[in-house]
C-alpha cells in the first residue's frame, strides 16, 4: 500500500483556502509554516515559498539548492543569496499573478512593506489556522515526543538527590531526552526547588535541593519537529507538609476535571472553568495565576488556548495541554500538566508510555 502523502494533502488544503479567498498565489516566509508544508527545516529568513497555480517556487540560499531540490523534486528551487522576497515578487509578476497574498501577522514592517508595494495582499494566517488540527502523521510524532518526555520524568524522579542543583537535574533530563531521539528541548527546561516552585515561570538556577523540599519540573522535547510539554510536582523527603499534600490533591483533581471536559465542540473557556472553578471552590482561586492550557505542535504554544479569554471551540485533531496550578509565594507551588489529543471520544493523554 502506498504511503499517504500528508504534505500534498496539506498543500491542497492550503490552496483551497487561497481559492476561497480569491487569491491566486501566496508568499510563505515563516520557516515553521514552510516545515509544515514541506517537511524540510529551514532556519528563519533562509527561504521564501511562492505558491502559485503552476506549483511552488522556493527561493533560498545557494547552499540549500542541491539538498532541497533532492528533498522536494516537485518544487522549483532557485538559489538567491540576496533579497529573496524581492525575487519572489519579480517571479509573481512574471507569472502574471493578480491577487497574491502574504501572512500579514508574520512579516516585519520592512518585509511586509516590500510585499505590499509589490502587489501582494495582506491576508489572514491560513496556515496557522490549518496547523491547529493535526493529521495522523503529526499525531504519531506528537505521541512519540510526549512519550519521550514522560519517560524522562520516570527516569529522573528516583535519581534526584539532596544537594543536587536545579541546573544539574535539568542537564541530566536534557541528556536523557536527546539520548532517546529528541533533537532539542521544546522550551527552557524548568526545574524548581522549594520556594522557586511558587513561580510558574521560574528560571532554572543553582539552587540546591534540601532534605525536605518541593520539586516542580516543567519540560518537553522536540522530536522530528514536534513539541511535547509535561509538568510534574512532588515532595522530596519524608515529612511532606499537610498544606502541600492538600494543594497537590486539589490540583490533581483539577487536572482530571479539565481533561474530562476536553472534547470536540467544547469551548476552550469551559475547559479552563472546569479546573479553575474547582480550585476557587477550595479557597485557592487567587493562587491560580495562569490559563489552563495551550495548543502544542510544531511550536510549543499554538492555538487554541484553554483560557477564559479564548473564544475558540475544540476540534478533532487539536493538541492541547491541561495544566492547573496553585502557587503559594515564599513557600512552594504545585502544577500538574498533561498534553492531550482532542478526539471524538474525548481527550487522549499523550504524556504517558
C-alpha positions in Angstrom: 0.0 0.0 0.0 1.4 3.4 -1.0 2.2 5.7 1.9 -0.2 8.6 2.3 1.3 11.9 1.2 0.3 14.2 4.1 2.4 17.1 2.7 0.4 17.0 -0.5 -2.8 17.0 1.4 -1.7 20.0 3.5 -0.8 21.9 0.4 -4.1 21.1 -1.3 -6.0 22.2 1.7 -4.0 25.4 1.8 -4.6 26.1 -1.9 -8.3 25.6 -1.3 -8.2 28.4 1.3 -6.5 30.6 -1.2 -9.1 29.9 -3.8 -11.9 30.5 -1.3 -10.4 33.9 -0.5 -9.9 34.7 -4.2 -6.1 34.7 -4.1 -4.0 33.3 -6.9 -0.7 33.0 -5.1 0.9 33.3 -1.7 4.3 34.1 -0.2 5.2 31.8 2.7 8.1 33.3 4.6 7.7 31.7 8.1 10.2 28.8 8.4 7.8 26.8 10.6 5.0 27.1 8.0 7.5 26.0 5.4 8.3 23.0 7.5 4.6 22.2 7.9 4.1 22.3 4.1 7.3 20.5 3.1 8.8 18.6 6.0 12.2 20.4 5.5 13.5 22.6 8.2 15.0 26.0 7.1 16.3 28.4 9.7 14.4 31.7 9.9 14.8 34.0 6.9 16.6 31.4 4.7 13.8 30.7 2.3 10.6 32.1 0.7 8.0 29.8 -0.8 5.9 31.3 -3.6 2.8 29.2 -4.1 1.0 29.6 -7.4 -1.2 27.8 -9.9 1.7 26.2 -11.6 3.3 24.8 -8.4 5.7 26.1 -5.8 8.9 28.1 -6.3 11.4 28.2 -3.4 13.9 31.0 -3.2 16.7 30.0 -0.8 20.4 30.3 -0.1 22.7 28.7 -2.6 23.9 26.1 -0.1 20.3 24.7 0.1 19.7 24.3 -3.6 21.1 20.8 -4.1 19.8 19.2 -0.9 16.3 20.8 -1.0 16.0 20.0 -4.8 16.5 16.4 -4.0 14.2 16.5 -0.9 11.4 18.3 -2.8 11.7 17.5 -6.5 8.2 18.8 -7.1 9.3 22.3 -6.3 11.2 24.8 -8.5 14.3 25.7 -6.4 16.2 28.9 -7.1 19.3 29.9 -5.3 19.3 33.5 -4.2 21.7 34.8 -1.6 20.3 38.3 -1.9 16.8 39.7 -1.3 14.6 36.6 -1.6 11.4 38.5 -1.1 12.2 40.8 -4.0 12.9 37.7 -6.1 9.6 36.2 -5.2 7.8 39.5 -6.1 9.5 39.5 -9.5 8.5 35.9 -10.1 4.9 36.7 -9.2 4.9 39.4 -11.8 6.4 37.1 -14.5 3.7 34.5 -13.7 1.0 37.2 -14.1 -0.4 36.8 -10.6 -3.2 39.2 -10.0 -4.0 38.7 -6.3 -1.1 37.0 -4.4 -1.3 37.2 -0.6 1.0 37.0 2.4 0.5 36.4 6.1 0.4 39.9 7.5 0.8 38.7 11.1 4.2 37.1 10.4 6.0 39.8 8.5 8.2 42.6 9.7 7.5 46.2 8.9 10.1 46.1 6.1 9.3 42.8 4.5 5.6 43.4 4.8 6.1 46.8 3.1 8.1 45.2 0.3 5.3 42.7 -0.4 2.5 45.3 -0.3 4.5 47.5 -2.6 5.0 44.5 -4.9 1.2 43.9 -5.2 0.8 41.3 -2.5 -2.3 41.5 -0.4 -2.1 41.3 3.5 -4.1 38.2 4.3 -5.1 36.0 7.2 -2.9 33.4 8.8 -4.4 30.5 6.8 -1.5 28.1 7.6 -1.6 28.9 11.3 -5.3 28.0 11.3 -4.7 24.9 9.3 -2.0 23.8 11.7 -4.4 23.8 14.7 -5.9 20.4 13.7 -3.2 17.7 13.4 -3.3 14.9 10.8 -2.4 11.3 11.5 1.3 11.8 10.7 1.6 14.7 13.1 -0.3 12.9 15.8 2.2 10.0 15.5 5.1 12.3 16.0 3.4 14.1 18.9 2.8 10.8 20.6 6.4 9.9 20.5 7.6 13.4 21.6 5.4 13.2 24.6 6.3 9.6 25.3 10.0 10.7 25.5 9.0 13.5 27.9 7.1 11.1 30.1 10.0 8.6 30.2 12.3 11.4 31.2 10.1 12.1 34.2 10.1 8.4 35.2 13.9 8.3 34.7 14.8 11.5 36.6 12.5 11.3 39.7 14.3 8.4 41.5 17.7 9.9 40.6 17.2 13.3 42.2 19.2 13.5 45.4 19.5 16.0 48.2 22.2 18.6 47.3 21.8 18.5 43.6 21.2 21.8 41.9 18.3 22.6 39.6 20.9 23.0 36.8 22.3 19.6 37.4 18.9 18.0 37.2 17.9 19.9 34.1 21.1 18.9 32.4 20.5 15.2 33.1 16.9 15.4 31.8 18.1 17.0 28.6 20.8 14.4 28.1 18.2 11.7 28.5 15.8 13.2 26.1 18.4 13.6 23.4 19.6 10.0 24.0 16.1 8.8 23.3 15.7 10.6 20.0 14.9 14.2 20.8 16.8 16.9 18.8 16.4 19.6 21.5 14.1 20.9 24.2 10.8 22.5 23.2 11.5 25.3 25.7 13.9 26.1 28.5 13.6 23.2 31.0 12.2 24.4 34.3 13.4 22.7 37.4 12.2 24.4 40.6 13.0 23.5 44.2 11.3 24.8 47.3 10.1 28.4 47.1 11.1 28.6 43.5 8.2 26.3 42.7 5.9 29.1 43.6 7.0 31.0 40.4 5.1 29.5 37.4 7.9 30.5 35.0 10.9 30.1 37.3 14.3 30.2 35.6 16.3 27.1 36.5 19.1 28.1 38.8 21.9 26.9 41.0 19.6 26.5 44.0 20.3 23.1 45.8 17.7 20.6 46.8 17.2 20.4 50.5 16.4 17.2 52.5 12.7 18.3 52.7 11.7 20.3 49.7 9.1 20.8 47.0 10.0 19.8 43.4 8.4 21.1 40.3 9.6 20.4 36.8 8.1 21.7 33.5 9.8 20.5 30.4 9.5 18.9 26.9 11.4 18.0 23.9 11.2 18.3 20.1 11.0 15.0 18.2 11.2 15.3 14.4 9.9 18.9 14.6 7.1 18.4 17.1 7.0 19.5 20.7 6.0 17.9 24.0 5.0 19.5 27.3 4.6 18.0 30.7 4.8 19.2 34.3 5.1 17.1 37.5 5.3 18.2 41.1 6.1 16.2 44.3 7.6 16.5 47.7 11.2 15.4 48.2 11.6 13.9 51.7 9.6 12.0 54.3 7.9 15.0 56.1 5.5 16.3 53.5 3.7 19.3 54.9 -0.1 18.9 55.3 -0.7 22.1 53.2 1.5 20.7 50.3 -0.5 17.5 50.4 -3.7 19.4 50.4 -2.9 21.6 47.4 -1.4 18.7 45.4 -4.6 16.8 45.7 -6.7 19.8 44.7 -4.5 20.5 41.6 -4.6 16.8 40.7 -8.4 16.8 40.9 -8.5 20.0 38.8 -6.2 18.4 36.2 -8.5 15.4 35.9 -11.6 17.6 35.7 -10.1 19.7 33.0 -9.1 16.6 31.0 -12.5 15.1 31.4 -14.1 18.3 30.0 -12.0 18.2 26.8 -13.9 17.1 23.7 -15.0 18.0 20.2 -17.2 21.1 20.2 -16.3 22.1 23.8 -15.5 25.8 24.2 -11.9 26.3 25.5 -13.1 28.5 28.3 -15.2 25.6 29.6 -12.0 23.5 30.0 -10.4 26.4 31.9 -13.5 26.8 34.0 -13.6 23.1 34.9 -10.2 23.3 36.5 -10.4 26.9 37.7 -13.7 26.7 39.5 -12.6 23.6 41.4 -9.5 25.4 42.7 -11.5 28.5 43.5 -14.1 26.5 45.4 -11.3 25.0 47.5 -10.2 28.5 48.5 -7.1 28.9 46.3 -8.5 30.8 43.3 -6.2 33.8 43.8 -3.2 31.4 43.7 -4.0 30.1 40.2 -2.3 32.7 38.1 -2.3 31.5 34.5 -4.5 29.8 31.9 -5.3 26.1 32.0 -3.6 25.2 28.7 -2.5 25.9 25.2 -2.1 24.2 21.8 1.0 22.2 21.1 2.5 21.2 17.7 5.5 22.5 15.7 5.5 25.3 18.3 5.2 24.9 22.0 2.5 27.5 22.2 -0.1 27.4 19.5 -3.8 28.0 19.2 -6.2 27.1 20.7 -5.8 28.2 24.3 -7.7 26.9 27.2 -8.4 30.1 29.0 -11.2 32.4 30.0 -10.2 34.9 27.3 -10.5 32.3 24.5 -13.4 32.3 22.0 -12.2 29.1 20.4 -14.0 25.8 20.4 -12.1 22.5 20.5 -12.0 20.5 17.3 -10.9 16.9 16.4 -7.1 16.9 15.9 -6.4 19.8 18.4 -3.5 19.0 20.7 -3.8 21.0 24.0 -2.3 21.0 27.5 -4.3 20.9 30.7 -2.1 22.4 33.4 -3.8 23.8 36.5 -1.6 25.0 39.4 -1.6 26.6 42.9 1.4 28.8 43.8 1.9 30.0 47.4 4.5 32.8 47.4 7.5 32.2 49.6 6.5 28.6 50.2 6.0 26.3 47.3 3.8 25.6 44.3 2.2 22.7 42.5 1.4 22.3 38.8 0.4 19.1 37.1 0.2 19.1 33.3 -0.6 16.6 30.6 -0.8 17.1 26.9 -3.9 15.6 25.3 -5.2 15.0 21.8 -8.8 16.0 21.2 -10.8 13.1 19.7 -14.5 12.3 19.2 -14.4 10.1 22.2 -12.8 12.9 24.4 -9.3 13.5 25.5 -6.5 11.1 24.7 -3.5 11.7 27.1 -0.2 11.7 25.2 2.1 12.3 28.2 2.4 8.6 29.0 4.4 5.5 27.9 
